[in-house]
Amino acid sequence: MRLDGKRALVTGAAGGIGGAIARRMHQAGARVTIADIDAERAVAMAKNIGEGSFSTTVDVSSLDSVTAMVGEAERLMGGVDVLVHSAGVPMLRDVLELDPADWKRVIEINLLGTYYCDLAVARSIIARKATGGVLINIGSAAATRPSRGASAYGASKAGVINLTKSLAIDLAKHGIRVNAISPGPVDTNMATTAHRSAVRENFMRLIPMGRYAKPEEMASAAIFLASDESSYVSGANIMVDGGYVGAGNLA
């Protein structure tokens, strides 16, 4: 599965899942713009990936910032053919102890941020009268299998899945495909920070494959969705979770 000639914009790409996806897309032949709120890490990632990789900054909760990001990616690469929206924040806190402002902030970054990025890139593709385009959103197993303390995060990711399916319908007439990847627990810095040892042990017990995913395993799914091998796939939510969501009683 090759992406030769494609121009990919990956948000949240300074590390973790987004970083793994950006690296694999570059290896598959795409030019890649790494977008992240952390400018220093984005620059370092682009340098590490090498020639044909660029960097920019973005606050995905701001439509103005997202619009500027897409404009910069167009300047750097001449256009955007593929968006992978990976930027997001975790939140594990009991709903009764969670400040409503924090709950709102998770929605602004994870859900509104997805809408802003999808909208800006779709408008860019349509304005160029390009033949096709691909939007890939990162959902979560938490969208369909809730966990204790994940009310804000789960709600935001459930919204991402529904938004993905809705946009796939609205944008089909423009030849734009829209899909989502929903990871289960993944070994990233975000998971290390958010998952206490007890949480991690419980996930390991509940996942039939008995381990956390590697970020590179999310990248494999993204390469498929970005490539012409998935030319008739749109509105899909691909679970990459080791069987976690579909598992019943594992006793």
Secondary structure, DSSP 8 states (H G I E B T S, - for coil): ---TT-EEEEETTTSHHHHHHHHHHHHTT-EEEEEES-HHHHHHHHHHH-TTEEEEE--TT-HHHHHHHHHHHHHHHSS-SEEEE---------TTTS-HHHHHHHHIIIIIHHHHHHHHHHHHHHHTT-S-EEEEEE--GGGTS--TT-HHHHHHHHHHHHHHHHHHHHHGGGTEEEEEEEE-SB-SHHHHHH--HHHHHHHHHHSTT-S-B-HHHHHHHHHHHHSGGGTT--S-EEEESTTTTT-----
